[in-house]
Each structure stands twice: as C-alpha cells, then as structure tokens.
Amino acid sequence: MNKTLKVAAIQQRCGNDREKNLTDSCNYIREAAAKGAQLILLQELHNGVYFCKNEEHKFFDWAESIPGPTTDTLAALAKELKVVIVSSIFERRAAGVYHNTAVVLENDGSIAGKYRKMHIPDDPGFYEKFYFTPGDLGFTPIQTSVGKLGVLVCWDQWYPEAARLMALAGADLLLYPTAIGWVANEVEAENKRQRDAWVISQRAHAVANGLPVIVANRIGYEENDLFPGKGLNFWGTSFIAGPQGEFLAEASIDKPEILIAEIDMSRSERVRRYWPFLRDRRIDEYGDLIKRYRD
C-alpha cells in the first residue's frame, strides 16, 4: 500500500435528468483524476434526485442490477483513468428486493466489492425503509489497490459500532457517501445544530478508530413532488479528515466542488501508538451492546 494517497470527494447537485447526473459525475471524476486523485468518492445515489422524500412505487423502476449500466460506465472510466471509484447505486437484487448499495470499482475496471447499507432510516422526508432492504454483507472492508476501504452509507455514519467494526476488520480508511439535508422551513438554529452534529460524529469516528475519513454529500434544494415547498435542502459540507479528526479539506454548503487531499497512510499506525484505544478496549464487558436497551 502507498504511504501517501491522494483522494477526492465529489460534491454534486442532482436533477431529474438521470443521464446528465451520471455524465456530471463522470466529468467530475475526470477532473479529480487530472488533479492526481487515486481514490474518488461519489455521493449517495448520485444518479438522480433523492427520491425517498415520499413513498412512491414508480421509483423502483430506477433500480438497476450490479453489474449494470451505471457500474459498466464507471468501470470503463476507472480503467481508462487508472483510479479507484466508489459509487452509490439503487440496486435491484431481485424482484421486490432492493438495496442502497455502494460499489467499489478497481483501477483495472473490475468490481472490487460492494457494501449494502445496513442502517435504514424512516423519518419525514427520508422514507428509506419503503425502498431499501437492510444490508446483509456485514461490515467488511473492500480490498483495493489503494488499501482496504471501510465503505459505509449515510445513516450508517451516526453509528460508532459500524465504524468500529470496519476498523476491527482492518479498514485503512472510512468512506461515507451521503445524502443529508434540512427539511424546508426548519429553524435556522436547529439547522446549524444538525449539521454540526453530523460533522462531529464522523470526525469522532476518525479519532476513535485512528483512521482517515472521507465524506461526500450532495447540495441543492430538491422539491417534494407530493408536498410542494416541503422538500429537502442538502447541506453539502463534504470533507476529508485525518486520523485525529483534523480537517484536510472541507467543502461549502451550497456549491459543487471536488475536494482533494493527500493522506499520509502511515499516520494511522503512529496515532494508534499514542492513542491505543483498540488495545484498551474492555471487550469482556461489552456483551450488553447486542441488546436493544438495558432495562
């Protein structure tokens, strides 16, 4: 594995033209590769608008197989540019079985692996349980030419257990493709608290596990077709952090951006020697973590 790794996170605005969204993603990937990025992370469900704002059966038509049209396009691009790409797909596994799936394309065009989103939210504006079957591939890092990638998806980013299990399985980095924003007409102070909590939580995963973290979120207002004026305003703020949670690159809340950062892959070992959290874990006392709640 290289001692230094140049990585990119793509922050993108998406619209109803799915072909254009994918073309935009490909153009951003080309630009990131031209700047030297070897590993490029796209945001959650980058092919289209975030359709989970409502429960509508028509959106199941957007699901596709893996391999399929999107992965074929990105695999060819990964091979051409000699980069590793992490994409996010609405996967059709079988009739009636759909997943929110991250796919890793190796720099030779092959599929290195995939991760199916494990934690599925069900909240106003985020009705994902209607669409997505919970993942069944576990918290297993994906081996690539640039290292072992601990890929998780959006709602997974709030759970320290997910990040820790990826770390315990030998992940070299944690990656979070994301689609998160504010519900329209929310109080500004609450908006700030939510975004700050989101950033803090993921930086904490970096600190607790001594691993770099890459986060790619979308931007822009996306209308709610059933309830006009009650759409989602995605807050961007994509970032790349080092193994002590330090910002290496940070994006705006409202502009398309390509974040680029160079990660010293040897720092995780040095950080873990000074902060030996994995050594000092009391695994003999954690049995109750498998309970829903301790009554």
C-alpha positions in Angstrom: 0.0 0.0 0.0 1.2 3.5 -0.8 2.5 5.7 2.1 0.6 8.7 0.7 -2.7 8.6 -1.1 -4.4 11.4 -3.0 -8.1 11.2 -2.5 -11.2 13.1 -3.8 -14.7 13.6 -2.7 -17.3 14.8 -5.2 -20.0 17.2 -4.1 -22.7 17.4 -6.7 -26.1 18.9 -7.5 -28.6 16.4 -9.0 -31.7 16.9 -11.1 -34.4 14.9 -12.8 -32.2 14.1 -15.8 -30.5 10.9 -14.7 -28.3 10.6 -17.7 -27.0 14.2 -17.1 -26.3 13.4 -13.5 -24.1 10.4 -14.4 -22.4 12.5 -17.1 -21.7 15.2 -14.5 -20.3 12.5 -12.1 -18.0 11.3 -14.8 -16.8 14.8 -15.7 -16.0 15.4 -12.0 -14.1 12.1 -11.8 -12.1 13.1 -14.9 -11.2 16.4 -13.3 -10.3 14.8 -10.0 -8.1 12.3 -11.7 -6.4 15.1 -13.7 -5.5 16.6 -10.3 -3.9 13.4 -9.2 -6.6 11.7 -7.2 -6.2 7.9 -7.0 -9.3 7.2 -5.0 -12.6 9.1 -5.8 -15.8 9.0 -3.7 -19.2 9.9 -5.1 -22.2 11.0 -3.1 -25.1 8.7 -2.2 -27.4 7.9 -5.1 -25.6 10.3 -7.4 -27.6 9.2 -10.4 -30.7 11.2 -9.5 -32.7 13.2 -7.1 -33.1 11.8 -3.6 -36.4 10.0 -4.3 -37.0 8.8 -0.7 -38.8 12.1 0.3 -42.1 10.2 -0.4 -43.3 6.6 -0.8 -44.0 6.1 -4.5 -43.8 2.7 -6.3 -42.7 4.3 -9.6 -39.2 4.9 -8.2 -38.5 1.2 -8.1 -38.0 1.5 -11.9 -34.8 3.4 -11.2 -33.2 0.4 -9.5 -30.6 -1.5 -11.5 -28.5 -4.6 -11.3 -24.8 -4.8 -10.3 -23.1 -5.1 -12.7 -25.4 -2.8 -14.7 -25.5 0.3 -16.8 -24.0 2.7 -14.1 -21.3 0.3 -12.9 -20.4 -0.5 -16.5 -19.9 3.2 -17.3 -17.9 3.8 -14.2 -15.8 0.7 -14.5 -14.7 1.7 -18.0 -13.8 5.2 -16.6 -11.9 3.7 -13.7 -9.9 1.6 -16.1 -9.2 4.5 -18.5 -8.1 6.8 -15.8 -6.4 4.2 -13.6 -8.4 5.3 -10.5 -10.5 3.6 -7.8 -14.1 4.9 -7.8 -16.7 4.4 -5.0 -20.2 4.8 -6.4 -23.6 4.6 -4.8 -26.4 2.6 -6.6 -30.1 1.9 -6.1 -29.6 -1.9 -6.5 -32.2 -4.3 -7.9 -31.1 -7.6 -6.4 -34.3 -9.4 -7.4 -38.0 -8.6 -7.9 -39.1 -7.0 -4.7 -35.6 -6.9 -3.2 -33.8 -3.6 -3.5 -30.7 -2.2 -1.7 -28.9 1.1 -1.2 -25.5 -0.2 -2.3 -22.0 1.3 -2.6 -19.9 -0.3 -5.3 -16.1 -0.1 -5.5 -14.6 -0.1 -9.0 -10.9 -1.1 -9.1 -8.5 0.8 -11.3 -8.5 -2.0 -13.8 -12.2 -1.7 -14.3 -13.2 -4.7 -12.2 -15.7 -4.6 -9.3 -13.6 -4.9 -6.2 -16.6 -5.3 -3.9 -19.8 -3.8 -2.7 -21.5 -2.8 0.6 -25.2 -2.7 1.2 -26.4 0.0 3.6 -27.1 -1.6 7.0 -28.9 1.2 8.9 -32.1 2.2 7.0 -33.9 5.4 8.3 -37.6 6.1 8.3 -38.3 9.7 9.0 -40.3 12.6 7.4 -38.5 13.2 4.1 -36.3 10.1 4.4 -38.7 7.2 3.9 -35.9 4.7 3.0 -37.5 1.6 4.7 -40.1 1.7 1.9 -37.4 1.2 -0.7 -34.4 -0.5 0.8 -33.9 -3.9 2.3 -31.3 -3.7 5.1 -27.8 -4.9 4.0 -26.6 -8.4 4.5 -22.9 -8.2 3.6 -21.8 -7.2 7.1 -19.2 -4.5 8.0 -16.4 -5.9 5.8 -13.7 -3.6 4.2 -13.2 -3.9 0.5 -9.6 -4.7 -0.6 -8.4 -2.5 -3.4 -5.0 -1.4 -4.9 -5.1 1.7 -2.7 -5.9 0.0 0.6 -8.8 -1.7 2.4 -11.8 0.6 2.2 -14.4 0.7 5.0 -17.3 1.9 3.0 -20.5 2.8 4.8 -23.5 4.8 3.6 -25.2 7.9 5.0 -27.4 6.8 8.0 -24.6 4.4 8.9 -22.4 7.4 9.7 -24.2 8.0 13.0 -23.4 4.6 14.4 -20.0 4.2 16.2 -20.4 0.4 16.0 -20.3 0.4 12.2 -17.1 2.4 12.1 -15.5 0.3 14.8 -16.3 -3.0 13.2 -14.8 -1.7 9.9 -11.7 -0.7 11.9 -11.5 -4.0 13.6 -11.6 -5.8 10.2 -8.6 -3.8 9.1 -10.0 -0.9 7.2 -7.4 1.7 6.2 -10.0 4.5 5.6 -13.6 5.1 6.3 -15.8 6.4 3.4 -19.3 7.8 3.7 -21.3 8.5 0.5 -24.2 10.7 1.8 -27.5 12.5 1.0 -28.4 14.5 4.0 -30.0 17.9 4.4 -32.5 20.1 6.1 -36.3 19.8 5.8 -37.6 23.0 4.3 -38.8 25.7 6.8 -36.8 24.4 9.7 -35.5 26.9 12.3 -32.0 28.2 11.4 -30.6 27.4 14.8 -31.8 23.8 14.5 -30.2 23.6 11.1 -26.9 24.6 12.5 -27.1 22.1 15.3 -27.9 19.2 12.9 -25.1 20.0 10.6 -22.6 20.4 13.4 -23.6 17.1 14.9 -23.2 15.4 11.6 -19.7 16.7 11.2 -18.7 16.0 14.8 -20.0 12.4 14.6 -17.9 11.5 11.6 -14.8 13.3 12.9 -15.3 11.3 16.1 -15.2 8.0 14.1 -11.8 9.1 12.8 -10.5 9.9 16.3 -11.9 6.8 18.0 -10.5 4.5 15.3 -7.4 6.3 14.3 -8.5 6.3 10.6 -8.9 8.9 7.9 -12.5 9.7 6.9 -13.8 10.8 3.5 -17.4 12.1 3.3 -19.3 13.1 0.1 -22.7 14.8 0.4 -24.9 16.4 -2.2 -26.1 20.0 -2.4 -29.1 22.0 -3.6 -32.8 22.1 -2.9 -34.9 19.2 -4.1 -38.6 19.7 -4.2 -41.1 17.3 -2.7 -43.4 16.4 -5.6 -46.4 15.5 -3.4 -46.0 18.4 -1.0 -44.6 21.4 -2.7 -42.5 23.7 -0.5 -41.6 20.8 1.8 -38.6 19.5 0.0 -35.0 18.9 1.2 -32.1 21.4 1.1 -29.0 19.3 1.1 -26.2 20.9 3.1 -23.1 19.8 1.3 -20.1 20.3 3.7 -18.3 17.3 2.3 -15.0 16.8 4.0 -11.8 14.8 4.3 -10.3 14.3 7.7 -7.2 12.7 9.1 -6.9 10.0 11.8 -7.1 12.6 14.6 -10.2 14.2 13.1 -8.3 17.1 11.6 -9.8 18.7 8.5 -7.7 18.1 5.4 -10.3 19.5 3.1 -13.8 20.9 3.6 -16.5 22.0 1.1 -19.1 24.7 1.2 -22.8 24.1 1.9 -24.1 25.1 -1.5 -21.6 24.7 -4.3 -20.5 21.8 -6.5 -16.9 21.0 -5.5 -14.1 18.5 -6.0 -12.3 18.1 -2.7 -8.7 16.9 -3.0 -6.4 15.9 -0.1 -3.3 13.9 0.3 -3.4 11.4 3.1 -0.3 10.1 4.9 -1.3 6.4 5.2 1.4 5.7 7.8 -0.1 8.2 10.3 -2.8 5.8 11.5 -0.2 3.5 13.0 1.6 6.4 14.6 -1.6 7.8 16.0 -2.7 4.4 17.4 0.6 4.0 19.2 0.0 7.2 21.2 -3.8 6.7 21.5 -4.1 2.9 21.9 -7.9 2.8 22.0 -8.1 -0.6 20.4 -5.6 -2.0 22.9 -7.5 -0.8 25.9 -11.0 -1.8 24.9 -12.7 -3.9 27.6 -14.2 -6.4 25.2 -15.0 -8.7 28.2 -17.5 -6.1 29.4 -19.3 -5.1 26.2 -21.8 -8.0 25.9 -24.8 -5.8 26.6 -24.1 -3.9 23.3 -26.1 -6.6 21.5 -29.2 -5.6 23.5 -31.6 -3.0 22.2 -31.7 -1.3 25.7 -30.6 -2.2 29.2 -33.7 -2.2 31.4 
